């Protein structure tokens, strides 16, 4: 019995560890790619974030005669959030400003995806900046949740 409980606890904690370092965080949206991206952009700007660019990969593909399912990337940020990350690890700048991908998969499901801040922490070997990583994770989660809310 104790072995079962211990084994169960080990499996449970290891699954949290694996999930915490998944490189991408994905939310399914019940809206189209265009509407999901519009909603995200509107919510982000209403929260004081700057949208630097919005890239429509499907349109770009079509412009050269190639097909691609709906795929958009929104590049956004705020120096009050990004600068502390770069102060923790300057090479973090390669992953900033933040990006979200809004795409449609082969089954016509729409996804809002972004880089997991915990993964970026590991990627850039960031030490001693957990409150900043936690803040960024919270902001991204709230933006994503608000975007896909019905």
Secondary structure, 3 states (H helix, E strand, C coil): CHHHHHHHHHHHHHHHHHHHCCCEEEEEECCCHHHHHHHHHHHHHHCCCEEEEEEEHHHHHHCCCCCCCCEEEEEEECHHHHHHHHHHCHHHHHHCCEEEEEEECCCCCEEEEEECHHHHHHHCCCCCCHHHHHHHHHHHHHHHHHHHCC
